[in-house]
Amino acid sequence: MTMSRYFTSALAALEPYTPGEQPQDRRYIKLNTNESPYPAGPQVVKAVNADEVRDLRLYSDPACTGLVNAIAARYGVKPTQVMPGNGSDEVLSFAVRAFCDEQTPLAYADITYGFYGVWAKLWGVPDRVIPLREDFTLNVEDYLGLGATVVIANPNAPTGLALKPAQIERLLQADPDHVVIVDEAYVDFGAESCVPLINEYENLLVVQTFSKSRQLAGARLGFAMGNAKLIADLNRVKFSLNPYNINRLTLKAGKAALEDTDYFDKTRAAIVETRGWTKQQLEARGFAVLDSRSNFLFASTDKKSGGELYLKLKEKGVLVRHFDAPRISNWLRITIGTPDDMTALLRALDEILEG
Ligand SMILES: *Cc1c(COP(=O)(O)O)cnc(C)c1O
């Protein structure tokens, strides 16, 4: 992207995040941005009705009361321990603004969600990039004594590997003077959440999203849970930037999605099952596949490079995510779709690997 001569030099070095492709030209089997392959549930459809559309003339509730109460009830926390945002991306960016500064860097893994480093640069805070181990596992010992705010995606993206809450507790205990942000975007697909720890550690902030396990990526809704004082800090940032950050329809849709626990459980169980089957199928074809606790698999083969596989799959109408980055350029991140989607992926892979 080019800059005008008016663009602030303070941000000249900023490299914006590159979102996964959302091509509008043809229909793809879309396994590249970890969306749900299932539609938003029937309760959500009911909640976003014509009356609600007419009410768009009114501002949304800046306190998000209905949704906050529903989240608090669902997770057994107090409403003062919850703050929703316009996607968890917004909540995370507020957290970087609130809990980092020139003396307090943001620490994160070399292989993780690409946005963390972008926010550090956007908000002008230094970062500390901590390499994952050779096998892509994260060792919390590497984060002790940094004097930094730490953000950990758990499960991690794009690896899908998860830490146990006890490992994160080690970090929370070792440095009570710094915040640990646990980004649980994928936690509903089989990892253990740190939410039960928020009353125990005043430095723990857990962030979740409606984008991956609740079929609402396009509605833009995420939320933080933590000590009431941390949440108040996030609200100071929010009310200094965009108090009506969540639109009325999304507030309704989110509450309905949260309360429809049957649909939530059914869809996430389907994805976990399809993930297990797909992993076996990929392994049978000689792929190395990490032990994912998320709604995607991270896989590689020495028969073809990651970049080539990505391109050939795209030609065949299957989109996956390839990161042209050190250590992972031979890997593909493949979102779990429906069983039919995965059958189509495997057929395309067979054609490519035979050819
Ligand atoms: C998808 C994702 C997010 C962003 O989710 P939104 O709620 O859609 O903004 C945050 N963190 C990780 C690790 C993700 O994969």
The ligand as an SDF file (V2000), in Angstrom:
LIG
                    3D

 15 15  0  0  0  0  0  0  0  0999 V2000
   -9.9170  -15.0880   14.2750 C   0  0  0  0  0  0  0  0  0  0  0  0
   -9.0330  -14.6740   15.3950 C   0  0  0  0  0  0  0  0  0  0  0  0
   -9.2480  -13.4890   16.0950 C   0  0  0  0  0  0  0  0  0  0  0  0
  -10.2060  -12.4270   15.6260 C   0  0  0  0  0  0  0  0  0  0  0  0
  -11.4750  -12.7200   15.7410 O   0  0  0  0  0  0  0  0  0  0  0  0
  -12.6060  -11.6290   15.5270 P   0  0  0  0  0  0  0  0  0  0  0  0
  -13.4320  -11.8110   16.7580 O   0  0  0  0  0  0  0  0  0  0  0  0
  -13.2960  -12.0490   14.2750 O   0  0  0  0  0  0  0  0  0  0  0  0
  -12.0190  -10.2650   15.4360 O   0  0  0  0  0  0  0  0  0  0  0  0
   -8.4730  -13.2110   17.2020 C   0  0  0  0  0  0  0  0  0  0  0  0
   -7.4820  -14.0290   17.5670 N   0  0  0  0  0  0  0  0  0  0  0  0
   -7.2090  -15.1550   16.8920 C   0  0  0  0  0  0  0  0  0  0  0  0
   -6.0870  -16.0200   17.3420 C   0  0  0  0  0  0  0  0  0  0  0  0
   -7.9620  -15.4920   15.7850 C   0  0  0  0  0  0  0  0  0  0  0  0
   -7.6580  -16.5740   15.0710 O   0  0  0  0  0  0  0  0  0  0  0  0
  1  2  1  0
  2  3  1  0
  2 14  2  0
  3  4  1  0
  3 10  2  0
  4  5  1  0
  5  6  1  0
  6  7  2  0
  6  8  1  0
  6  9  1  0
 10 11  1  0
 11 12  2  0
 12 13  1  0
 12 14  1  0
 14 15  1  0
M  END
$$$$
